[in-house]
């Protein structure tokens, strides 16, 4: 059986594909007399049902048939042909150039051989397939698009470190402790996305752990725990991680001493002088596990980033921040998903540059707008995208020396890219306490 015949024959029944386009995965088969197709939200289920001639493909059992698999937005990502006796199969991965012929005693034996090959002896073949998917698909789990694990790591770190040069106005001294104030809270997030004809939703829950300064030094510490869940037309994926950041004040705020009297009695506080430059550099390291049984994809990732946040305070009401970040992300270990080893092939770098404009009509209340340009430096389905957003935040102007001080943030944003018609719109609400 020739691969050319496979391609020609598959093109003859492309009319079936639009009927399956809304599902993340589809498989179409055709013999000389019969056509069959099925779609669903699980790649392994759809793939293996065709190999076994089950479900919609029962009518092709006992016939020489050609099959083509669509993986998300990648047409003909895999293809295979099986003869009528079920004793020979030609397996092809067009997006990587791999092909191999399998021979067995019957169809069940062929299916066992092919699946076992991808999970064991041919694990590198499957890793290459996943790497190609990351580079081509607008909804890949691990890399190459704004909702993939590599991009969400970089975005989380950027928003934490690149737009906050002056956010320690309440941190170093106002709480009255030697190590400054600390923040603990929760930041739930929800977004909807559309890419390459697919619609999806994403939920996030970022837990910032206690943070502060190392004594009176220029160095601080931040820890956060990002959790994410994504659903693309029923195909689900998730990730969890831990980020550690160590902001270093290159140019610190200049503080002036004031005395106030409140419920805690007469005491001394420090407020930053209104005008001038504040510049912070923040190295960070992150570890994230991302995976999906439906996509049979995922990875264990480590990321290192260097963020720069340069803020200029024009007055006590208006400030502008320029944020920049370089991030390196590497797959450190294979992750077994549905028996398939995936993830170690990931090697990506990203840059982000953003401008953040903030206006404080009152001391404790701030309104802001921002834009960010993000770029993948290695091959990606969506090599670059823009983010536009707005924020409202409430931070106490003076912290109580004892007890909890409430803080609140509200953020809305949009990620947009020309490639693959990518759009995402999200909202993030944060509530916590400074103490």
C-alpha positions as a Markdown table, in Angstrom:
| # | Residue | x | y | z |
|---|---|---|---|---|
| 1 | Unk | 0.0 | 0.0 | 0.0 |
| 2 | Unk | 1.5 | 3.3 | -1.1 |
| 3 | Unk | 1.4 | 6.5 | 0.9 |
| 4 | Unk | 0.5 | 8.4 | -2.3 |
| 5 | Unk | -2.7 | 6.3 | -2.6 |
| 6 | Unk | -3.5 | 7.0 | 1.0 |
| 7 | Unk | -3.3 | 10.8 | 0.5 |
| 8 | Unk | -5.3 | 10.7 | -2.8 |
| 9 | Unk | -8.0 | 8.5 | -1.3 |
| 10 | Unk | -8.4 | 10.6 | 1.8 |
| 11 | Unk | -8.9 | 13.8 | -0.2 |
| 12 | Unk | -11.9 | 12.2 | -1.9 |
| 13 | Unk | -14.0 | 12.3 | 1.3 |
| 14 | Unk | -13.0 | 15.6 | 2.8 |
| 15 | Unk | -16.7 | 16.5 | 2.8 |
| 16 | Unk | -17.0 | 14.5 | 6.0 |
| 17 | Unk | -14.5 | 16.7 | 7.9 |
| 18 | Unk | -16.6 | 19.9 | 8.3 |
| 19 | Unk | -19.2 | 17.8 | 10.2 |
| 20 | Unk | -16.5 | 16.9 | 12.7 |
| 21 | Unk | -14.8 | 20.2 | 13.0 |
| 22 | Unk | -16.1 | 21.3 | 16.3 |
| 23 | Unk | -14.7 | 18.3 | 18.2 |
| 24 | Unk | -11.0 | 18.5 | 19.2 |
| 25 | Unk | -10.2 | 15.2 | 17.5 |
| 26 | Unk | -11.6 | 13.3 | 14.6 |
| 27 | Unk | -10.8 | 10.1 | 12.6 |
| 28 | Unk | -12.1 | 9.4 | 9.1 |
| 29 | Unk | -11.8 | 6.0 | 7.3 |
| 30 | Unk | -12.7 | 4.9 | 3.8 |
| 31 | Unk | -12.6 | 1.6 | 1.9 |
| 32 | Unk | -13.5 | 1.0 | -1.7 |
| 33 | Unk | -17.2 | 0.9 | -0.8 |
| 34 | Unk | -17.7 | 2.3 | 2.7 |
| 35 | Unk | -16.8 | 5.5 | 4.5 |
| 36 | Unk | -16.9 | 6.1 | 8.3 |
| 37 | Unk | -16.0 | 8.9 | 10.7 |
| 38 | Unk | -16.0 | 9.7 | 14.4 |
| 39 | Unk | -15.0 | 12.6 | 16.5 |
| 40 | Unk | -14.6 | 13.3 | 20.2 |
| 41 | Unk | -12.7 | 15.0 | 23.0 |
| 42 | Unk | -10.2 | 12.2 | 23.6 |
| 43 | Unk | -7.3 | 11.6 | 21.2 |
| 44 | Unk | -6.4 | 8.1 | 22.5 |
| 45 | Unk | -10.0 | 6.9 | 22.4 |
| 46 | Unk | -10.6 | 8.1 | 18.8 |
| 47 | Unk | -7.2 | 6.8 | 17.6 |
| 48 | Unk | -7.6 | 3.4 | 19.1 |
| 49 | Unk | -11.2 | 2.9 | 18.1 |
| 50 | Unk | -10.1 | 3.2 | 14.5 |
| 51 | Unk | -7.3 | 0.7 | 15.0 |
| 52 | Unk | -9.8 | -1.8 | 16.6 |
| 53 | Unk | -12.6 | -1.1 | 14.0 |
| 54 | Unk | -14.9 | -0.3 | 16.9 |
| 55 | Unk | -17.9 | 2.0 | 17.1 |
| 56 | Unk | -18.4 | 4.0 | 13.9 |
| 57 | Unk | -15.6 | 2.0 | 12.3 |
| 58 | Unk | -17.2 | -1.5 | 12.6 |
| 59 | Unk | -18.4 | -1.2 | 9.0 |
| 60 | Unk | -14.8 | -1.1 | 7.9 |
| 61 | Unk | -13.8 | -4.3 | 9.6 |
| 62 | Unk | -12.7 | -6.9 | 7.1 |
| 63 | Unk | -12.0 | -4.3 | 4.4 |
| 64 | Unk | -8.9 | -2.7 | 3.2 |
| 65 | Unk | -9.3 | 0.9 | 4.5 |
| 66 | Unk | -7.4 | 4.1 | 4.8 |
| 67 | Unk | -7.7 | 6.4 | 7.9 |
| 68 | Unk | -6.7 | 10.0 | 8.7 |
| 69 | Unk | -6.6 | 11.6 | 12.1 |
| 70 | Unk | -7.1 | 15.3 | 12.8 |
| 71 | Unk | -5.4 | 16.3 | 16.1 |
| 72 | Unk | -7.1 | 19.6 | 17.1 |
| 73 | Unk | -6.4 | 22.0 | 14.3 |
| 74 | Unk | -3.8 | 19.8 | 12.5 |
| 75 | Unk | -5.4 | 17.9 | 9.6 |
| 76 | Unk | -3.9 | 14.5 | 8.8 |
| 77 | Unk | -1.6 | 14.6 | 11.8 |
| 78 | Unk | -1.5 | 10.8 | 11.7 |
| 79 | Unk | -2.7 | 8.3 | 9.1 |
| 80 | Unk | -2.7 | 4.5 | 8.8 |
| 81 | Unk | -4.0 | 1.9 | 6.4 |
| 82 | Unk | -5.0 | -1.7 | 7.3 |
| 83 | Unk | -5.6 | -4.5 | 4.8 |
| 84 | Unk | -8.8 | -6.5 | 4.8 |
| 85 | Unk | -7.3 | -9.5 | 6.6 |
| 86 | Unk | -6.1 | -7.3 | 9.4 |
| 87 | Unk | -2.6 | -8.6 | 9.1 |
| 88 | Unk | -0.7 | -5.6 | 7.8 |
| 89 | Unk | -0.8 | -1.9 | 8.7 |
| 90 | Unk | 1.2 | 1.1 | 7.4 |
| 91 | Unk | 1.4 | 3.8 | 10.0 |
| 92 | Unk | 2.5 | 7.3 | 8.9 |
| 93 | Unk | 3.0 | 10.6 | 10.8 |
| 94 | Unk | 3.0 | 13.2 | 8.0 |
| 95 | Unk | 3.9 | 16.1 | 10.3 |
| 96 | Unk | 7.2 | 14.4 | 11.3 |
| 97 | Unk | 7.9 | 12.3 | 8.2 |
| 98 | Unk | 7.8 | 9.0 | 10.1 |
| 99 | Unk | 6.4 | 5.8 | 8.6 |
| 100 | Unk | 6.5 | 2.1 | 9.5 |
| 101 | Unk | 4.8 | -1.1 | 8.4 |
| 102 | Unk | 3.5 | -3.5 | 11.0 |
| 103 | Unk | 2.5 | -7.1 | 10.5 |
| 104 | Unk | 0.4 | -9.3 | 12.8 |
| 105 | Unk | -1.8 | -12.3 | 13.1 |
| 106 | Unk | -5.0 | -10.3 | 13.2 |
| 107 | Unk | -6.4 | -6.8 | 13.7 |
| 108 | Unk | -6.2 | -7.0 | 17.5 |
| 109 | Unk | -2.5 | -8.0 | 17.3 |
| 110 | Unk | -1.8 | -5.0 | 14.9 |
| 111 | Unk | -3.5 | -2.6 | 17.3 |
| 112 | Unk | -1.5 | -4.0 | 20.2 |
| 113 | Unk | 1.7 | -3.7 | 18.3 |
| 114 | Unk | 1.2 | -0.1 | 17.1 |
| 115 | Unk | 0.1 | 1.3 | 20.4 |
| 116 | Unk | 2.8 | -0.6 | 22.3 |
| 117 | Unk | 5.3 | 0.7 | 19.8 |
| 118 | Unk | 4.3 | 4.4 | 20.5 |
| 119 | Unk | 4.4 | 3.8 | 24.3 |
| 120 | Unk | 7.7 | 1.9 | 24.5 |
| 121 | Unk | 10.1 | 1.2 | 21.7 |
| 122 | Unk | 8.9 | 4.2 | 19.6 |
| 123 | Unk | 8.5 | 6.6 | 22.6 |
| 124 | Unk | 10.9 | 9.0 | 20.8 |
| 125 | Unk | 8.6 | 8.9 | 17.8 |
| 126 | Unk | 5.7 | 10.0 | 19.9 |
| 127 | Unk | 7.8 | 12.7 | 21.5 |
| 128 | Unk | 8.6 | 14.0 | 18.1 |
| 129 | Unk | 5.0 | 14.0 | 17.2 |
| 130 | Unk | 4.1 | 16.0 | 20.4 |
| 131 | Unk | 6.9 | 18.5 | 19.6 |
| 132 | Unk | 5.4 | 19.0 | 16.1 |
| 133 | Unk | 2.0 | 19.5 | 17.7 |
| 134 | Unk | 3.4 | 22.1 | 20.0 |
| 135 | Unk | 4.9 | 24.0 | 17.1 |
| 136 | Unk | 1.7 | 23.8 | 14.9 |
| 137 | Unk | -1.4 | 23.7 | 17.1 |
| 138 | Unk | -3.2 | 26.8 | 18.4 |
| 139 | Unk | -4.5 | 24.8 | 21.4 |
| 140 | Unk | -1.5 | 22.5 | 22.3 |
| 141 | Unk | -1.2 | 21.8 | 26.0 |
| 142 | Unk | 2.5 | 22.4 | 26.5 |
| 143 | Unk | 3.9 | 25.0 | 24.2 |
| 144 | Unk | 3.5 | 27.3 | 21.3 |
| 145 | Unk | 0.4 | 29.3 | 22.1 |
| 146 | Unk | -0.8 | 31.8 | 24.8 |
| 147 | Unk | -2.8 | 29.2 | 26.7 |
| 148 | Unk | 0.0 | 26.6 | 26.7 |
| 149 | Unk | 2.0 | 25.8 | 29.9 |
| 150 | Unk | 5.1 | 27.6 | 28.7 |
| 151 | Unk | 3.3 | 30.9 | 28.0 |
| 152 | Unk | 1.2 | 30.8 | 31.2 |
| 153 | Unk | 4.4 | 30.3 | 33.3 |
| 154 | Unk | 6.0 | 33.4 | 31.6 |
| 155 | Unk | 2.8 | 35.5 | 31.9 |
| 156 | Unk | 2.3 | 34.6 | 35.6 |
| 157 | Unk | 5.9 | 35.6 | 36.5 |
| 158 | Unk | 5.7 | 38.8 | 34.4 |
| 159 | Unk | 2.5 | 40.1 | 36.0 |
| 160 | Unk | 4.1 | 39.3 | 39.4 |
| 161 | Unk | 7.4 | 40.9 | 38.8 |
| 162 | Unk | 7.5 | 43.3 | 35.8 |
| 163 | Unk | 4.8 | 45.8 | 36.8 |
| 164 | Unk | 5.5 | 46.2 | 40.5 |
| 165 | Unk | 8.6 | 48.3 | 41.0 |
| 166 | Unk | 6.8 | 50.6 | 43.4 |
| 167 | Unk | 4.3 | 48.1 | 44.9 |
| 168 | Unk | 6.4 | 47.9 | 48.0 |
| 169 | Unk | 5.3 | 51.4 | 49.1 |
| 170 | Unk | 3.4 | 49.7 | 51.9 |
| 171 | Unk | 6.0 | 46.9 | 52.3 |
| 172 | Unk | 9.4 | 47.9 | 53.7 |
| 173 | Unk | 8.5 | 49.9 | 56.7 |
| 174 | Unk | 4.8 | 50.7 | 57.1 |
| 175 | Unk | 3.9 | 47.5 | 58.9 |
| 176 | Unk | 6.3 | 48.3 | 61.7 |
| 177 | Unk | 8.2 | 45.0 | 61.6 |
| 178 | Unk | 11.8 | 44.5 | 60.9 |
| 179 | Unk | 11.0 | 42.4 | 57.8 |
| 180 | Unk | 8.3 | 44.7 | 56.5 |
| 181 | Unk | 4.7 | 43.7 | 55.5 |
| 182 | Unk | 3.6 | 40.4 | 54.1 |
| 183 | Unk | 0.7 | 39.5 | 51.8 |
| 184 | Unk | -1.4 | 36.4 | 51.7 |
| 185 | Unk | -4.6 | 35.9 | 49.6 |
| 186 | Unk | -6.1 | 34.2 | 46.6 |
| 187 | Unk | -6.5 | 35.2 | 43.0 |
| 188 | Unk | -9.1 | 33.3 | 41.0 |
| 189 | Unk | -9.2 | 33.8 | 37.3 |
| 190 | Unk | -11.6 | 32.9 | 34.5 |
| 191 | Unk | -11.2 | 33.3 | 30.7 |
| 192 | Unk | -12.8 | 32.3 | 27.4 |
| 193 | Unk | -10.8 | 31.7 | 24.3 |
| 194 | Unk | -11.2 | 31.1 | 20.6 |
| 195 | Unk | -8.5 | 29.7 | 18.3 |
| 196 | Unk | -8.5 | 28.0 | 14.9 |
| 197 | Unk | -12.3 | 27.4 | 15.1 |
| 198 | Unk | -12.2 | 26.0 | 18.7 |
| 199 | Unk | -13.8 | 27.5 | 21.7 |
| 200 | Unk | -12.6 | 27.0 | 25.3 |
| 201 | Unk | -12.6 | 28.1 | 28.8 |
| 202 | Unk | -9.8 | 28.4 | 31.4 |
| 203 | Unk | -9.8 | 28.7 | 35.2 |
| 204 | Unk | -6.9 | 29.8 | 37.2 |
| 205 | Unk | -6.3 | 30.0 | 41.0 |
| 206 | Unk | -3.1 | 31.7 | 42.0 |
| 207 | Unk | -2.2 | 31.6 | 45.6 |
| 208 | Unk | 0.5 | 34.2 | 46.6 |
| 209 | Unk | 2.3 | 32.9 | 49.7 |
| 210 | Unk | 3.9 | 35.1 | 52.3 |
| 211 | Unk | 6.4 | 37.6 | 51.0 |
| 212 | Unk | 8.6 | 40.4 | 52.3 |
| 213 | Unk | 12.1 | 41.9 | 52.6 |
| 214 | Unk | 15.2 | 40.3 | 54.0 |
| 215 | Unk | 15.6 | 42.7 | 56.9 |
| 216 | Unk | 16.7 | 46.2 | 55.7 |
| 217 | Unk | 18.4 | 44.8 | 52.6 |
| 218 | Unk | 17.5 | 45.6 | 49.0 |
| 219 | Unk | 16.5 | 42.0 | 48.4 |
| 220 | Unk | 13.0 | 40.6 | 48.9 |
| 221 | Unk | 11.2 | 37.3 | 48.4 |
| 222 | Unk | 8.0 | 36.2 | 46.8 |
| 223 | Unk | 6.4 | 32.8 | 46.5 |
| 224 | Unk | 3.3 | 31.9 | 44.5 |
| 225 | Unk | 1.4 | 28.8 | 43.6 |
| 226 | Unk | -0.4 | 29.0 | 40.2 |
| 227 | Unk | -3.1 | 26.4 | 39.4 |
| 228 | Unk | -4.8 | 26.2 | 36.0 |
| 229 | Unk | -7.5 | 24.2 | 34.3 |
| 230 | Unk | -8.4 | 24.4 | 30.6 |
| 231 | Unk | -11.3 | 22.9 | 28.6 |
| 232 | Unk | -11.2 | 23.0 | 24.8 |
| 233 | Unk | -14.5 | 21.7 | 23.4 |
| 234 | Unk | -14.5 | 19.0 | 26.1 |
| 235 | Unk | -10.8 | 18.1 | 26.0 |
| 236 | Unk | -9.4 | 19.0 | 29.4 |
| 237 | Unk | -5.9 | 19.8 | 30.7 |
| 238 | Unk | -4.5 | 21.2 | 33.9 |
| 239 | Unk | -1.3 | 22.4 | 35.5 |
| 240 | Unk | 0.1 | 23.2 | 38.9 |
| 241 | Unk | 3.4 | 24.9 | 39.9 |
| 242 | Unk | 5.4 | 26.8 | 42.4 |
| 243 | Unk | 7.3 | 30.1 | 41.6 |
| 244 | Unk | 10.0 | 31.7 | 43.7 |
| 245 | Unk | 11.1 | 35.3 | 43.0 |
| 246 | Unk | 13.8 | 37.4 | 44.6 |
| 247 | Unk | 13.3 | 41.1 | 43.8 |
| 248 | Unk | 16.3 | 43.3 | 44.0 |
| 249 | Unk | 15.9 | 47.1 | 44.3 |
| 250 | Unk | 18.4 | 48.7 | 42.0 |
| 251 | Unk | 17.0 | 52.2 | 42.6 |
| 252 | Unk | 15.0 | 52.2 | 45.8 |
| 253 | Unk | 12.2 | 54.7 | 46.7 |
| 254 | Unk | 13.2 | 57.5 | 49.0 |
| 255 | Unk | 11.1 | 57.6 | 52.1 |
| 256 | Unk | 10.1 | 60.5 | 54.3 |
| 257 | Unk | 9.1 | 60.1 | 57.9 |
| 258 | Unk | 5.7 | 61.1 | 59.1 |
| 259 | Unk | 3.9 | 60.6 | 62.4 |
| 260 | Unk | 0.2 | 59.6 | 62.7 |
| 261 | Unk | -2.2 | 58.8 | 65.4 |
| 262 | Unk | -4.7 | 56.0 | 65.0 |
| 263 | Unk | -6.2 | 53.1 | 67.0 |
| 264 | Unk | -2.7 | 51.8 | 67.6 |
| 265 | Unk | -1.7 | 55.1 | 69.1 |
| 266 | Unk | 0.9 | 57.7 | 68.1 |
| 267 | Unk | 3.5 | 56.1 | 65.8 |
| 268 | Unk | 5.9 | 56.8 | 63.0 |
| 269 | Unk | 5.4 | 55.7 | 59.4 |
| 270 | Unk | 7.3 | 56.2 | 56.2 |
| 271 | Unk | 5.9 | 57.3 | 52.9 |
| 272 | Unk | 7.8 | 57.3 | 49.5 |
| 273 | Unk | 8.5 | 60.7 | 48.0 |
| 274 | Unk | 6.2 | 61.2 | 45.1 |
| 275 | Unk | 8.5 | 61.8 | 42.2 |
| 276 | Unk | 11.4 | 59.9 | 40.6 |
| 277 | Unk | 12.5 | 56.6 | 39.3 |
| 278 | Unk | 12.1 | 53.2 | 41.0 |
| 279 | Unk | 13.9 | 50.3 | 39.3 |
| 280 | Unk | 13.8 | 46.6 | 40.3 |
| 281 | Unk | 15.3 | 43.5 | 38.8 |
| 282 | Unk | 13.8 | 40.2 | 39.8 |
| 283 | Unk | 15.3 | 36.7 | 39.1 |
| 284 | Unk | 12.9 | 33.9 | 39.5 |
| 285 | Unk | 12.7 | 30.1 | 39.2 |
| 286 | Unk | 9.5 | 28.1 | 38.6 |
| 287 | Unk | 8.5 | 24.4 | 38.4 |
| 288 | Unk | 5.3 | 23.4 | 36.7 |
| 289 | Unk | 3.6 | 20.1 | 35.8 |
| 290 | Unk | 1.1 | 20.2 | 33.0 |
| 291 | Unk | -0.8 | 17.4 | 31.5 |
| 292 | Unk | -3.9 | 16.1 | 29.7 |
| 293 | Unk | -5.3 | 12.6 | 29.3 |
| 294 | Unk | -7.5 | 13.8 | 26.5 |
| 295 | Unk | -4.7 | 15.3 | 24.5 |
| 296 | Unk | -2.2 | 12.6 | 25.7 |
| 297 | Unk | 0.2 | 15.4 | 26.2 |
| 298 | Unk | 2.1 | 17.2 | 29.0 |
| 299 | Unk | 5.4 | 17.9 | 30.6 |
| 300 | Unk | 7.3 | 18.6 | 33.8 |
| 301 | Unk | 8.9 | 22.0 | 33.2 |
| 302 | Unk | 11.4 | 24.3 | 34.9 |
| 303 | Unk | 11.6 | 28.0 | 34.1 |
| 304 | Unk | 14.1 | 30.7 | 34.9 |
| 305 | Unk | 13.2 | 34.3 | 34.3 |
| 306 | Unk | 14.8 | 37.7 | 34.7 |
| 307 | Unk | 12.3 | 40.6 | 35.0 |
| 308 | Unk | 13.0 | 44.3 | 34.9 |
| 309 | Unk | 10.5 | 46.8 | 36.3 |
| 310 | Unk | 11.3 | 50.5 | 35.9 |
| 311 | Unk | 8.6 | 52.9 | 37.3 |
| 312 | Unk | 8.7 | 56.6 | 37.1 |
| 313 | Unk | 6.4 | 58.6 | 39.4 |
| 314 | Unk | 5.4 | 61.8 | 37.8 |
| 315 | Unk | 3.3 | 62.8 | 40.8 |
| 316 | Unk | 1.4 | 61.3 | 43.8 |
| 317 | Unk | -1.4 | 60.5 | 41.4 |
| 318 | Unk | 0.3 | 59.3 | 38.2 |
| 319 | Unk | 3.1 | 56.8 | 37.4 |
| 320 | Unk | 4.3 | 54.8 | 34.4 |
| 321 | Unk | 6.1 | 51.5 | 34.4 |
| 322 | Unk | 8.1 | 49.8 | 31.7 |
| 323 | Unk | 8.4 | 46.0 | 32.2 |
| 324 | Unk | 10.7 | 43.6 | 30.4 |
| 325 | Unk | 11.3 | 39.9 | 30.9 |
| 326 | Unk | 13.3 | 37.0 | 29.4 |
| 327 | Unk | 12.2 | 33.5 | 30.2 |
| 328 | Unk | 13.8 | 30.1 | 29.5 |
| 329 | Unk | 11.6 | 27.0 | 29.9 |
| 330 | Unk | 12.9 | 23.4 | 29.6 |
| 331 | Unk | 11.2 | 20.0 | 29.9 |
| 332 | Unk | 13.2 | 18.3 | 32.6 |
| 333 | Unk | 11.6 | 14.8 | 32.6 |
| 334 | Unk | 9.1 | 12.7 | 30.7 |
| 335 | Unk | 5.6 | 12.6 | 32.0 |
| 336 | Unk | 3.6 | 9.5 | 31.4 |
| 337 | Unk | 0.1 | 10.4 | 30.2 |
| 338 | Unk | -2.2 | 7.5 | 29.2 |
| 339 | Unk | 0.9 | 5.4 | 28.9 |
| 340 | Unk | 2.6 | 7.8 | 26.4 |
| 341 | Unk | 5.9 | 9.4 | 27.5 |
| 342 | Unk | 5.8 | 13.1 | 26.7 |
| 343 | Unk | 7.4 | 16.4 | 27.7 |
| 344 | Unk | 11.2 | 16.2 | 27.8 |
| 345 | Unk | 11.4 | 17.6 | 24.3 |
| 346 | Unk | 10.2 | 21.1 | 25.3 |
| 347 | Unk | 12.8 | 23.8 | 25.0 |
| 348 | Unk | 11.4 | 27.3 | 24.7 |
| 349 | Unk | 12.4 | 30.9 | 25.4 |
| 350 | Unk | 10.0 | 33.9 | 25.6 |
| 351 | Unk | 10.4 | 37.7 | 25.7 |
| 352 | Unk | 7.8 | 40.1 | 27.1 |
| 353 | Unk | 7.7 | 43.9 | 27.0 |
| 354 | Unk | 4.9 | 45.9 | 28.5 |
| 355 | Unk | 3.9 | 49.4 | 29.5 |
| 356 | Unk | 1.7 | 50.0 | 32.5 |
| 357 | Unk | 0.0 | 53.4 | 33.2 |
| 358 | Unk | -1.5 | 54.0 | 36.7 |
| 359 | Unk | -3.6 | 56.8 | 38.1 |
| 360 | Unk | -4.5 | 57.1 | 41.8 |
| 361 | Unk | -7.5 | 59.5 | 42.2 |
| 362 | Unk | -7.3 | 58.7 | 46.0 |
| 363 | Unk | -4.4 | 57.5 | 48.0 |
| 364 | Unk | -5.6 | 53.9 | 48.4 |
| 365 | Unk | -7.3 | 53.5 | 45.0 |
| 366 | Unk | -5.6 | 53.0 | 41.7 |
| 367 | Unk | -6.8 | 52.6 | 38.1 |
| 368 | Unk | -4.4 | 51.3 | 35.5 |
| 369 | Unk | -4.2 | 50.2 | 31.9 |
| 370 | Unk | -1.5 | 48.2 | 30.3 |
| 371 | Unk | -0.3 | 46.5 | 27.1 |
| 372 | Unk | 2.2 | 43.6 | 26.7 |
| 373 | Unk | 3.9 | 42.2 | 23.6 |
| 374 | Unk | 5.0 | 38.6 | 23.9 |
| 375 | Unk | 7.1 | 36.5 | 21.6 |
| 376 | Unk | 8.2 | 32.9 | 21.4 |
| 377 | Unk | 11.8 | 32.6 | 20.3 |
| 378 | Unk | 11.5 | 29.0 | 19.2 |
| 379 | Unk | 9.0 | 27.6 | 16.7 |
| 380 | Unk | 5.4 | 28.1 | 17.8 |
| 381 | Unk | 2.0 | 27.9 | 16.3 |
| 382 | Unk | 1.3 | 31.5 | 17.5 |
| 383 | Unk | 4.8 | 33.1 | 17.5 |
| 384 | Unk | 3.7 | 36.4 | 19.0 |
| 385 | Unk | 0.7 | 38.0 | 20.6 |
| 386 | Unk | -0.5 | 41.2 | 22.3 |
| 387 | Unk | -2.2 | 41.6 | 25.7 |
| 388 | Unk | -4.4 | 44.5 | 26.6 |
| 389 | Unk | -5.7 | 45.0 | 30.1 |
| 390 | Unk | -7.1 | 47.2 | 32.8 |
| 391 | Unk | -6.8 | 47.0 | 36.6 |
| 392 | Unk | -8.4 | 48.4 | 39.8 |
| 393 | Unk | -6.6 | 48.0 | 43.1 |
| 394 | Unk | -7.1 | 49.0 | 46.7 |
| 395 | Unk | -4.1 | 49.0 | 49.0 |
| 396 | Unk | -4.3 | 50.6 | 52.5 |
| 397 | Unk | -2.3 | 53.9 | 52.6 |
| 398 | Unk | -1.3 | 53.2 | 56.2 |
| 399 | Unk | -1.1 | 49.7 | 57.6 |
| 400 | Unk | -2.2 | 48.8 | 61.1 |
| 401 | Unk | 0.7 | 47.5 | 63.1 |
| 402 | Unk | -1.4 | 44.7 | 64.4 |
| 403 | Unk | -4.1 | 42.7 | 62.7 |
| 404 | Unk | -5.0 | 42.2 | 59.0 |
| 405 | Unk | -5.2 | 44.9 | 56.3 |
| 406 | Unk | -7.5 | 44.0 | 53.4 |
| 407 | Unk | -6.3 | 44.4 | 49.8 |
| 408 | Unk | -8.3 | 44.0 | 46.6 |
| 409 | Unk | -7.5 | 43.9 | 42.9 |
| 410 | Unk | -9.7 | 43.5 | 39.8 |
| 411 | Unk | -8.1 | 42.8 | 36.4 |
| 412 | Unk | -9.6 | 42.4 | 32.9 |
| 413 | Unk | -7.5 | 41.5 | 29.9 |
| 414 | Unk | -7.5 | 40.3 | 26.3 |
| 415 | Unk | -4.9 | 38.2 | 24.4 |
| 416 | Unk | -5.0 | 38.6 | 20.6 |
| 417 | Unk | -3.0 | 37.3 | 17.7 |
| 418 | Unk | -3.4 | 37.3 | 14.0 |
| 419 | Unk | -2.2 | 33.7 | 13.6 |
| 420 | Unk | -4.9 | 31.0 | 14.0 |
| 421 | Unk | -7.5 | 33.8 | 14.8 |
| 422 | Unk | -6.5 | 33.6 | 18.5 |
| 423 | Unk | -8.6 | 35.6 | 21.0 |
| 424 | Unk | -8.9 | 35.2 | 24.8 |
| 425 | Unk | -10.8 | 37.4 | 27.3 |
| 426 | Unk | -10.4 | 37.0 | 31.0 |
| 427 | Unk | -11.1 | 38.5 | 34.4 |
| 428 | Unk | -9.1 | 38.1 | 37.6 |
| 429 | Unk | -10.2 | 39.0 | 41.1 |
| 430 | Unk | -7.8 | 39.2 | 43.9 |
| 431 | Unk | -8.5 | 39.4 | 47.6 |
| 432 | Unk | -6.1 | 39.1 | 50.5 |
| 433 | Unk | -4.6 | 40.7 | 53.5 |
| 434 | Unk | -1.4 | 42.6 | 54.3 |
| 435 | Unk | -0.1 | 42.0 | 57.8 |
